[in-house]
Amino acid sequence: MLKFKLKLLTTLGIAALITTALPVKAAEEIKLGSIEVLTGPASRYGISIKKALELAREEINQKGLLGGRKINIQYEDSAGAKDQAIDAARKLIANGKVKLIIGPTLSNEMFAVGPVVNERKIPIIGTSNTAKGITTNLPYVFRTSLPESDVVPVTLKQSQKKIGYKKVAILYANDDAFSIASYEAFKTALDAAKIEIVATETFANRDTDFSAQLNKIKAAKPDCIIPAALVEPVAGILLQARQMGLTPAMCIISGNGANSPKLMEIAGPAAEGLIVGTPWFVGKKDAINQKFIAAYGAKYNGEQPDQFAAQAYDTLYLIAAAITKAGSDDSEKLRQALTEVSNTGVLGILKFDDQRSPAVNSGVVVVSVKNGKFESYE
């Protein structure tokens, strides 16, 4: 009997040691995916978005906002190609088992990817898609970027009041969904303001020579030129317009695509005076915004965030609020929770309207390039 008790105690002791030696179970992961343009001309948007998502992810996990659960984001590079973006979405859903997807970066990509993800009933949130119709009839597709149709009228109203221009010329990329949507937003707002469009010129998104279009615009003698495109072609247009002597005599107004520090890096002094509207401005003095700018700079060697980083940063906090409300990472529960939650962040109050686009937040700010950086347009 004594031998049996000794053997039992020894067995229990070994078992206790084995149990103690077992690794502590890792915090439950909430698997999210992100499809961004990380290589190619438009990567300046995607890289900025990824950096902001990583900053927000680290903060949310460190603060324990989701209890013992941790957000993990799997990134896929779309390279700005629709087919690659679709493949990335399928990979994230089938292999990554993600519960929600952030992105893709470009409106062209979202028009292709949105229906694919919607069919699989996985929520997808674009942080930089401003084209009209992105979310239409797709209940699992959301976006946190303010549409050009909301930003452009404010930009025109403020700039026209100050400058008093009466005639404009527009250039846009006719093979890019964002650029087309930007052109349509400008045309609608210009017509409503009774500002004459004396020339409309088109180009391909990857074009680098705009001299033919600018010569036609020069002959039309507008007061302002409006390049409605992504940052690369806008920078090219500014450089050639300056070389041809069109600017600074003619004012330059652009859309959301030009709202990036990369514009000044590429165009240099030719960017001076450009006017653009934005839902976020680095010069906002509120404490939440200044804390975000400081944290971003500390993490990325003094780099300054842009509008696309701000939108991505607030988006992940909004997703965290939805996860908390849903009490689960179940995709259907997340989709419903996204329609109900809000987040007060660097953009102001961020929440979705009944079309799953951002409801009006703290408002549009009009900025212009002065001495190589964006400043409030006054």
C-alpha positions as CSV (number, residue, x, y, z in Angstrom):
1,M,0.0,0.0,0.0
2,L,2.9,2.4,0.9
3,K,4.6,1.6,-2.4
4,F,1.4,2.3,-4.3
5,K,1.0,5.7,-2.6
6,L,4.6,6.6,-3.3
7,K,4.2,5.6,-6.9
8,L,0.9,7.7,-7.2
9,L,2.6,10.8,-5.6
10,T,5.5,10.4,-8.0
11,T,3.2,10.2,-11.0
12,L,1.2,13.2,-9.9
13,G,4.4,15.2,-9.3
14,I,5.7,14.4,-12.8
15,A,2.4,15.3,-14.3
16,A,2.5,18.7,-12.4
17,L,6.0,19.4,-13.8
18,I,4.9,18.5,-17.3
19,T,1.8,20.8,-17.0
20,T,4.0,23.6,-15.7
21,A,6.4,23.2,-18.5
22,L,3.7,23.4,-21.2
23,P,3.8,26.8,-23.1
24,V,1.1,29.3,-22.1
25,K,-1.6,29.4,-24.8
26,A,-1.1,32.4,-27.1
27,A,-3.7,35.1,-27.1
28,E,-6.5,34.4,-29.5
29,E,-5.7,35.9,-32.9
30,I,-8.3,37.8,-34.9
31,K,-7.3,37.3,-38.5
32,L,-7.7,40.2,-40.8
33,G,-6.4,40.7,-44.3
34,S,-5.2,43.7,-46.2
35,I,-4.8,44.1,-50.0
36,E,-2.6,47.1,-50.8
37,V,-0.5,48.4,-53.7
38,L,3.0,47.8,-52.2
39,T,4.9,47.9,-55.5
40,G,4.6,50.0,-58.6
41,P,3.7,53.7,-59.2
42,A,0.7,53.7,-56.8
43,S,2.7,52.1,-53.9
44,R,3.1,55.5,-52.3
45,Y,-0.6,55.2,-51.3
46,G,-0.5,51.5,-50.2
47,I,2.8,51.7,-48.2
48,S,1.4,54.7,-46.3
49,I,-1.8,52.7,-45.5
50,K,0.1,49.7,-44.4
51,K,2.3,51.7,-42.1
52,A,-0.7,53.3,-40.4
53,L,-2.5,50.0,-40.0
54,E,0.6,48.5,-38.3
55,L,0.8,51.5,-36.0
56,A,-2.9,51.1,-35.1
57,R,-2.6,47.3,-34.7
58,E,0.3,47.6,-32.3
59,E,-1.5,50.2,-30.2
60,I,-4.8,48.2,-30.1
61,N,-3.0,45.0,-29.1
62,Q,-0.8,46.8,-26.5
63,K,-3.7,48.6,-24.9
64,G,-5.6,45.3,-24.6
65,L,-8.7,46.9,-26.2
66,L,-9.9,43.5,-27.3
67,G,-9.2,41.8,-24.0
68,G,-7.0,38.8,-24.5
69,R,-7.5,38.8,-28.2
70,K,-4.9,40.2,-30.6
71,I,-5.3,41.5,-34.2
72,N,-3.1,40.0,-36.8
73,I,-3.1,41.4,-40.3
74,Q,-1.9,39.4,-43.3
75,Y,-0.8,41.7,-46.2
76,E,-1.0,41.0,-49.9
77,D,0.5,43.1,-52.7
78,S,-1.9,43.9,-55.5
79,A,0.7,45.9,-57.5
80,G,-2.2,48.0,-58.7
81,A,-3.5,45.1,-60.9
82,K,-7.2,44.1,-60.7
83,D,-6.5,40.4,-61.4
84,Q,-3.8,40.3,-58.8
85,A,-6.1,42.0,-56.3
86,I,-8.8,39.4,-56.9
87,D,-6.3,36.6,-56.4
88,A,-5.1,38.2,-53.2
89,A,-8.7,38.3,-51.9
90,R,-9.3,34.6,-52.7
91,K,-6.0,33.7,-51.0
92,L,-6.8,35.6,-47.9
93,I,-10.2,34.0,-47.6
94,A,-9.3,30.4,-48.6
95,N,-5.9,30.1,-47.1
96,G,-5.6,32.9,-44.5
97,K,-9.1,32.3,-43.2
98,V,-9.5,36.0,-42.6
99,K,-12.7,37.4,-41.1
100,L,-12.5,40.8,-42.7
101,I,-10.4,42.5,-45.5
102,I,-9.0,46.0,-45.6
103,G,-8.4,47.5,-49.0
104,P,-7.7,47.3,-51.9
105,T,-6.0,50.6,-52.4
106,L,-7.4,51.8,-55.8
107,S,-11.0,52.3,-56.9
108,N,-10.3,50.2,-60.0
109,E,-9.3,47.3,-57.8
110,M,-12.3,47.6,-55.5
111,F,-14.7,47.5,-58.4
112,A,-13.2,44.1,-59.3
113,V,-12.6,42.7,-55.8
114,G,-15.7,44.0,-54.0
115,P,-18.2,41.7,-55.7
116,V,-15.9,38.7,-55.3
117,V,-15.6,39.2,-51.5
118,N,-19.3,40.2,-51.1
119,E,-20.3,36.9,-52.7
120,R,-18.3,35.1,-50.0
121,K,-20.1,37.2,-47.3
122,I,-16.8,38.6,-45.9
123,P,-16.8,42.3,-44.9
124,I,-14.3,44.4,-46.9
125,I,-13.4,48.0,-46.1
126,G,-11.7,50.3,-48.6
127,T,-9.7,53.1,-46.9
128,S,-8.8,55.0,-50.0
129,N,-11.6,54.4,-52.6
130,T,-13.5,57.6,-53.6
131,A,-15.1,56.6,-56.9
132,K,-18.9,56.7,-57.2
133,G,-20.7,53.4,-56.8
134,I,-18.0,51.5,-54.9
135,T,-20.5,50.1,-52.3
136,T,-23.7,50.1,-54.4
137,N,-25.8,46.9,-54.0
138,L,-22.9,45.2,-52.2
139,P,-23.9,44.9,-48.5
140,Y,-20.5,43.5,-47.4
141,V,-18.5,46.4,-49.0
142,F,-17.7,49.5,-46.9
143,R,-15.4,52.4,-47.3
144,T,-14.0,55.0,-44.9
145,S,-12.7,57.4,-47.5
146,L,-14.9,60.5,-48.2
147,P,-16.1,60.4,-51.9
148,E,-14.8,63.0,-54.3
149,S,-18.4,64.1,-54.8
150,D,-18.4,65.4,-51.2
151,V,-14.9,67.0,-51.2
152,V,-14.8,68.7,-54.7
153,P,-17.7,71.2,-54.2
154,V,-16.1,72.5,-51.0
155,T,-12.7,72.9,-52.8
156,L,-14.2,74.8,-55.7
157,K,-16.4,77.0,-53.5
158,Q,-13.5,78.2,-51.3
159,S,-10.9,78.6,-54.1
160,Q,-13.3,80.4,-56.5
161,K,-14.3,82.8,-53.8
162,K,-10.7,83.7,-53.2
163,I,-9.4,83.7,-56.8
164,G,-12.6,84.5,-58.8
165,Y,-11.8,82.3,-61.7
166,K,-14.5,81.9,-64.4
167,K,-13.0,79.4,-66.9
168,V,-11.2,76.1,-66.3
169,A,-9.7,73.2,-68.3
170,I,-9.8,69.6,-67.0
171,L,-7.4,66.7,-67.7
172,Y,-8.2,63.2,-66.5
173,A,-7.1,59.6,-67.0
174,N,-9.8,57.9,-69.0
175,D,-8.6,54.4,-68.0
176,D,-8.8,54.8,-64.3
177,A,-11.9,54.6,-62.1
178,F,-10.7,57.1,-59.6
179,S,-9.8,59.7,-62.2
180,I,-13.1,59.3,-64.1
181,A,-15.0,59.7,-60.8
182,S,-12.9,62.7,-59.9
183,Y,-13.6,64.3,-63.4
184,E,-17.3,63.6,-63.0
185,A,-17.3,65.2,-59.5
186,F,-15.5,68.3,-60.8
187,K,-17.8,68.6,-63.9
188,T,-20.9,68.3,-61.8
189,A,-19.7,70.9,-59.3
190,L,-18.4,73.3,-61.9
191,D,-21.7,73.1,-63.8
192,A,-23.6,73.8,-60.6
193,A,-21.3,76.8,-59.8
194,K,-21.8,78.1,-63.4
195,I,-18.0,78.0,-64.0
196,E,-17.2,77.4,-67.7
197,I,-15.2,74.4,-68.8
198,V,-13.3,75.6,-71.9
199,A,-11.3,72.4,-72.5
200,T,-11.5,68.7,-71.5
201,E,-8.4,66.5,-72.3
202,T,-7.8,62.9,-71.5
203,F,-4.7,60.6,-71.2
204,A,-3.8,57.1,-70.1
205,N,-2.9,56.6,-66.4
206,R,0.7,55.6,-67.2
207,D,1.4,58.4,-69.7
208,T,4.3,60.7,-68.9
209,D,4.0,63.2,-71.8
210,F,1.1,65.6,-71.5
211,S,2.4,68.3,-73.9
212,A,-0.2,67.7,-76.6
213,Q,-3.0,68.1,-74.1
214,L,-1.4,71.2,-72.4
215,N,-0.9,72.9,-75.8
216,K,-4.6,72.6,-76.5
217,I,-5.4,73.9,-73.0
218,K,-3.1,76.8,-73.5
219,A,-4.9,77.8,-76.7
220,A,-8.3,77.7,-74.8
221,K,-6.9,80.3,-72.3
222,P,-8.5,79.0,-69.0
223,D,-8.0,80.7,-65.7
224,C,-7.3,77.4,-63.9
225,I,-6.2,73.9,-64.8
226,I,-7.7,70.9,-63.1
227,P,-5.8,67.6,-63.3
228,A,-8.1,64.9,-61.9
229,A,-5.8,61.9,-61.5
230,L,-3.5,60.0,-59.2
231,V,-0.3,61.6,-57.9
232,E,2.1,60.4,-60.6
233,P,0.3,61.9,-63.6
234,V,-0.7,65.1,-61.6
235,A,3.0,65.6,-60.8
236,G,3.9,65.1,-64.4
237,I,1.3,67.6,-65.5
238,L,2.5,70.2,-63.0
239,L,6.1,69.8,-64.2
240,Q,5.2,70.3,-67.9
241,A,2.7,73.1,-67.2
242,R,5.5,75.0,-65.4
243,Q,8.0,74.3,-68.2
244,M,5.5,75.6,-70.8
245,G,4.8,78.8,-68.8
246,L,1.2,77.9,-68.0
247,T,1.8,78.2,-64.3
248,P,1.8,80.0,-62.0
249,A,-0.2,82.3,-64.3
250,M,-3.0,79.7,-64.2
251,C,-4.1,78.3,-60.9
252,I,-4.0,74.6,-60.4
253,I,-6.8,72.7,-58.5
254,S,-6.8,68.9,-58.1
255,G,-8.6,66.1,-56.3
256,N,-7.9,63.6,-53.6
257,G,-5.2,61.7,-55.6
258,A,-2.9,64.7,-55.4
259,N,-3.2,64.9,-51.6
260,S,0.2,63.3,-50.8
261,P,3.6,64.6,-49.8
262,K,4.9,62.5,-52.7
263,L,3.5,65.2,-55.0
264,M,6.1,67.7,-53.8
265,E,8.9,65.1,-53.9
266,I,8.2,64.5,-57.6
267,A,7.1,67.9,-58.8
268,G,9.2,70.1,-56.5
269,P,8.7,73.8,-57.0
270,A,6.2,73.1,-59.8
271,A,3.7,72.0,-57.1
272,E,3.6,75.4,-55.5
273,G,0.1,76.9,-55.3
274,L,-1.8,73.6,-56.0
275,I,-5.1,73.6,-54.3
276,V,-6.8,70.4,-53.0
277,G,-9.6,69.5,-50.6
278,T,-9.1,66.8,-47.9
279,P,-11.0,65.2,-45.1
280,W,-7.8,65.3,-43.0
281,F,-5.0,67.8,-42.6
282,V,-1.7,67.3,-40.8
283,G,-2.0,70.9,-39.4
284,K,-5.1,70.1,-37.3
285,K,-4.2,71.1,-33.8
286,D,-6.5,68.8,-31.8
287,A,-4.8,66.4,-29.3
288,I,-5.9,63.2,-31.0
289,N,-4.4,64.3,-34.3
290,Q,-1.2,65.5,-32.8
291,K,-0.7,62.3,-30.8
292,F,-1.2,60.3,-34.0
293,I,1.3,62.4,-35.9
294,A,3.9,62.0,-33.1
295,A,3.4,58.3,-32.8
296,Y,3.7,57.8,-36.6
297,G,6.9,59.9,-36.7
298,A,8.4,58.0,-33.8
299,K,7.7,54.6,-35.4
300,Y,8.8,55.6,-38.9
301,N,12.0,57.8,-38.4
302,G,10.3,61.2,-38.4
303,E,8.1,60.5,-41.4
304,Q,4.9,62.6,-41.6
305,P,1.6,60.7,-42.2
306,D,-0.7,61.7,-45.1
307,Q,-4.5,61.5,-45.6
308,F,-4.4,57.9,-46.6
309,A,-2.5,56.9,-43.4
310,A,-5.0,58.9,-41.3
311,Q,-7.9,57.1,-42.9
312,A,-6.4,53.6,-42.4
313,Y,-5.4,54.4,-38.8
314,D,-9.0,55.3,-37.9
315,T,-10.4,52.4,-39.9
316,L,-8.6,49.8,-37.7
317,Y,-9.9,51.4,-34.5
318,L,-13.4,51.4,-36.0
319,I,-12.9,47.7,-36.8
320,A,-11.8,47.1,-33.2
321,A,-15.0,48.8,-32.0
322,A,-17.0,46.5,-34.3
323,I,-15.2,43.4,-33.0
324,T,-16.0,44.5,-29.4
325,K,-19.7,45.1,-30.2
326,A,-20.0,41.8,-32.1
327,G,-18.4,39.9,-29.3
328,S,-17.0,37.7,-32.0
329,D,-14.9,37.7,-35.1
330,D,-17.8,36.0,-37.0
331,S,-18.0,37.7,-40.4
332,E,-21.8,38.2,-40.4
333,K,-21.8,39.6,-36.8
334,L,-18.9,41.9,-37.8
335,R,-20.8,43.2,-40.9
336,Q,-23.8,44.1,-38.7
337,A,-21.7,45.7,-36.0
338,L,-19.9,47.9,-38.6
339,T,-23.2,49.5,-39.5
340,E,-23.8,50.4,-35.8
341,V,-20.4,51.5,-34.3
342,S,-18.5,54.8,-34.5
343,N,-15.0,56.0,-33.6
344,T,-13.7,59.4,-32.6
345,G,-10.2,59.6,-34.1
346,V,-8.0,61.8,-36.2
347,L,-10.7,62.2,-38.8
348,G,-13.3,63.3,-36.3
349,I,-16.3,61.1,-35.8
350,L,-16.1,58.2,-38.2
351,K,-19.2,56.0,-38.8
352,F,-21.0,54.6,-41.8
353,D,-24.1,55.9,-43.5
354,D,-26.8,53.7,-45.0
355,Q,-24.7,53.2,-48.1
356,R,-21.7,52.0,-46.1
357,S,-19.7,55.2,-46.9
358,P,-18.5,57.5,-44.2
359,A,-21.1,59.8,-42.8
360,V,-20.0,63.5,-42.8
361,N,-17.4,63.9,-40.0
362,S,-15.5,67.0,-38.9
363,G,-15.6,68.4,-42.5
364,V,-13.5,69.0,-45.5
365,V,-10.4,71.1,-45.2
366,V,-9.0,73.0,-48.3
367,V,-5.2,73.1,-48.4
368,S,-2.6,74.4,-50.8
369,V,1.1,73.8,-51.4
370,K,3.3,76.6,-49.9
371,N,7.0,76.3,-49.5
372,G,7.0,72.6,-50.4
373,K,4.3,71.5,-47.9
374,F,0.5,71.6,-47.5
375,E,-0.9,74.5,-45.5
376,S,-4.4,75.6,-44.8
377,Y,-5.8,77.6,-47.7
378,E,-6.8,80.9,-46.5
